């Protein structure tokens, strides 16, 4: 699965077209878009399934923990593994395992054999397989694009990952409305299988795979030291943790707020999540299509500290479907700026020998924040209800974001 280092054709009309003209990147982009679509739709479908199976309020948080805890345990070893072996084969194997698990769960739901505990068990397996491939998915981008187009490659990869995760909710809501939850899960099984097939055709430049000269634990410890002792890596990991924690709370709390407070169904609720994807698409494409951006630290800090948390507060106090829809669109606009710059800064600051492990740290910071988000969502909802939980979390996120980004280590990034 190797090829020569990619080059771009001079005279192309835009950085995005230059990068998408690279055959292996284009195949990778479509395949990881499908993987992200499965991930985004899956979270919505599982939450809605649990709401159908039981009135026990903590059950949603339980499934959230089941999806997130594997990321805390698997992301770092997966990153170390992707620095040792063929990253494409690792992605293909993990995606096939996801497809098999989704097919089995769809069969159980379709035959009315699914229970909350079965769904929780499936969530553990799916959380594990998704966590296994995430570091490798991010780590291959610098090998697929030339160095001068890294921001474009990261922007396109982030666009497909985040937009598919978010607009996947629309697909999930529509599939549930048309074919039921079993049909939606069966659809995800097919998409995951197609993604594995597509990814198997991606070719990377020749790379020396490291032998297992030491244990994975030692590799993980070395990667953690590298990431946590260096700026701006440390700050960018903190940005990922806070932003993803906020998103996790929204995924868990907002569906019930839309259902109970605003009286919305699965499809109209999914449209709100889709609006977030529209906002992210707008800013991610704009950034990806630029040759360079000056003062990136300041550009990241303003939307991250000014809008990520405050928009949650607006969603918490909203009693209007239209206002919530607009708030989610704006959240996507600001989130697209933050996450594209966060990933670009991380990857351009990391050598290839550490790329998998640093991306494993990033996956841990982001996906691993889900259990914390689930715990916070459960506690806040029990204390002040769903709308109040969004307000409380919004205030906390605003304070945490300001502490992370208004420091010299971030402000000095050009």
PyMOL commands that set and color helices and strands:
alter all, ss='L'
color gray80, all
select helices_A, chain A and resi 15-20+23-53+58-82+87-110+116-139+141-144+147-199+216-228+233-260+266-288+296-306+308-317+321-348+352-367+370-405+408-411
alter helices_A, ss='H'
color red, helices_A
select strands_A, chain A and resi 2-3+204-205
alter strands_A, ss='S'
color yellow, strands_A
deselect
rebuild
show_as cartoon
